[in-house]
């Protein structure tokens, strides 16, 4: 099979601050980054659980490490609890530039382990259209991944890798969150080497409805001022007890300190439906 000649590879991280429509200038692929706040919605629904297949193991994670020291969040303790289950997601695909010429594209996002048998959660926009996906574990192994199931409308995807005994991410209950609660966002911001980036903030608002430029209309979304940068997509938003309460998804490109995460309770139900 012949292999086309491409322009130099373009690298992208998710989410990126882009206009509210898709752009393919200079051969780059830009995905689900900026968004428009549509409206506040009613209170979030009650939390479900990850059932079906081997995802059920994620509903009974190991106890989280103490994460609050006095009045401050103990970020090192949170990171020690959650980091082993965080992965780097890298994608390769072929796009076109402004001259409609083929170009090789690369993308970077984040994910976390749902089940010890090799199931990983991330955003759909991180892997959508990818022709090759790899996942790098915190122990340094890089594994080929495949999209097992995805829901573009919910901007969620479940990947599978051929591995066992992976550390499972501790999941929390997003229905208990209150505005002002401390949270930490963890992810591969800007695809920088040397481990994940950790940013701290609060829950700025609850029950937001946002429209992404990839066409997903997300409800019951958590708004936070913890910095969410390109590369954070699919990574965890963690509460003060070290448990995942959201999946970092997007940042408002025309504002400061406004990021959004899919509430973990809704994500649990969606993933449960995907794997049923």
N, C-alpha and C positions, 0 to 999 in steps of 0.2 A: 504494500500500500504506500502510495507516495505521501510525502510529508510536505506541507506547504511551507514556504519561506515567510517568516514572521518578522515584523518590526521588533525592536528591543522590547523585552518583557516589561509590563507595567505592574506595579505592586500596589495593592489596596488593603486597607484595614477597615473594619466595620465597627460602629457606624462612622460615616464621614460627614462633615458639614457641607451639604450640597443643597442646591435649590430643590423645590418641592416637586420637581419632575426628574425623570431619569436623564442622565447625560452620558454621552459617549465621545466627548471631545478628546483629541489626542490619543485615541486608542484605549482610554481608561474605562474601566467599568465601575460605576458608582452605584451603591445599593442602599436602600432603606436607611437613610441617614437623617436628614432634617424631616420635620413633620409639622403639621398644623394641629393645634389644640382645638378640638371640635366643641366639646361641652363637658361639664361635669355630669356624672350619672349617679344613679342610686347606689346605695351601700353595696359593698362587695358581698357575693354569695358565700355561704359556708364552705369550709375547706373539705375537699375530698381526700382520697388516698390513691397512691399509685398501686393499682392492682393489676392482675393479668400478667402472665408470663413471669419472667424473672425480675420485672421492675418492682414487684412488691417488696423486694429487699430494701429499696430506698425509703420505705415508709417507717422503718425501724432502725435508724442510724445509731451509731455509737454515741454515747453521751458526749456533749460538747464540752470543751475545756472552759473553765471560768473565764469570762470575757469582760467583766466590769471590775475596775479597780477604783474604789471610792466612787467619785462622781464621773469619772472618765471611762471611756471605752478602752479596753485593753486590746489594741490592735494586734500586737505580736501574738497574744494568746489566740485571737480569732484566726489569724493567718496560719498558725501552727495546726489548728483544728481543720481548716478547710482546704489549705493549699494542696495536700496530697491528692485531692479529688478533682483538682482543676486541670484542664488540658488546653493545649494550643491547637486550634483548628486551622489548617492551611489548605487552600484550594488552588487548582489550576484550571483554566478554561481558555477558550478562544473567542475573542470578540472582534469588533471592527472599529477602525478609527474614523475620523471625519471624512476621509476619502474612500470609505467603505473597503478598506484593505484589512486583511486578517492580522490580528495582533495577539500574542500570547499574554494572558492576564494572570496575575496571582493575587490572592486575597488572604487575609489573616483575621481570625476571630477567636473566640473563647468558648469553652464548653465545660461541663462538669459531669462526673460519673453518676449515673442513675442506678446501675446494677453492677455487681462485682463480675458478672459474666460478660461484660463488654458493651453495655448500653450507655450512651452519652447524649446529653441534652445540649442543644444550642439553638440559635435563631435560624429560621428557614432562610432568611436573606443572606446569611453567612455562606450557605452551601448551595443555594439555588443556582441551577445552571452549571454547576461545577462538573468538569469531566474527570477530575481526579481529586481525592480528598485524603489528607493524612492528618493524624492526631498524634501529638507529642505529649507523652505522659510526664509527670513531674520526676519520675525516676530516669528520664532521659530517653526512653524508648520512643521511636517513631513508628506508628503502625498505619497501615492502609485502612481507611474507613469507607463504609458505604451508608447511604441514606436508607434506613430501614423504613421509616414512615415520616411524613411531613404534612403540615397544615399551613399553607401560605396565608390563609385568612387570619390565623392566630399567630403567625410568624414564629412557629416552633417546628423543630425537626429532631428526630431521634436517630443517632448514628450507631452503627455496630462495628466493633473492632474484634479481631480474633485474640482475645486475652481472657484471663481468669484471675480471680483474687484481687481485683482492683479495689482501691479504697472508695467507699461509697460516700457521696456528699450527704451531710446531715441536713434534712429539710425541716423547715419551721412551719409556722401557721401565720399566714399574712393577714388573716381576719383579726388578729389581736393588735395589729399595728395602730398607732395613733400619730397624728401630726405632731412633730417635734421629737419623735423617737430617734435615737442615734442609729445610723446604718453605715456600713462600709461596702464600697464597690470594689471588686477585684477582677482584673482582666489584663489582657495583653495589649495595653494601651500603646499605640503607635508601633506595635510589633517590636518593641525594644527588647534586646537580648538581656539575659540575666535574671529571669523570673518575672512574676506578675507585678503589675502596678496596683497599689492599694491607696484608695482615697476615702476620706471620712466626711460624713455630713449628717443630715437629718432627713426624716420624711417630711417633705415640704407640703405635700397634699396627697389625698387619697381619691380613688374612684374617678380618675381622669379618663376621658375618652380621647384618643389621639388617632390621627390618620397619617400613616407613613407614606413616603413617596413610592414605596413598592406596592401600594394598594391595600395594605392591611389596615383595618379599622379595629383598633384594640381598645377594649373596655376594661374598667376596674384597674387601671394602670396606676402604679405608684410613681409619684413625682418626687425627685430628690435633688438636693444641691451637692451631693457627692459627685465629684467630677467623673463624667462618663465620656470617654474619648474614643476616637477611632481605634478599633481593636478590642474594645470592651464587649462588643455584642456577643450575647450568649453566655457571658460570665455571671457570677452570682452577686446579688445584693444581699448582704448578710446583716442580721440583727445583732444586738449586744450579747446574745448568748452563743453566738457563733453558728447560727443556723440560717440556711438560705430562705429568704422571704420573697425574693424576686429574681427575675432574669433580666439583666441589663440589655436594653434593646435599642434605644435611640437617644439622641441629644438634640435639643432645639438649636438649629444652626444660626438663627438670628437673635439669640438671647444668651445670657450668661447664667451659669449655674442652674440650668434647667435640664435635667435628664429624666428618663423614664425607664421603668422596669415592669415587666409583666408579673403580676402577683402570682406567687408560687401556688396558691390554692387553685386558681383557674388553670394554671399550667399543668398541675397534677391531673385535673379532670380531662384536659385535652389529650395529654399523653396517654392516660388510661384508655381513652376512646380510640386513639390511634393504634394501640397495641392489643385491643380487645380481639 
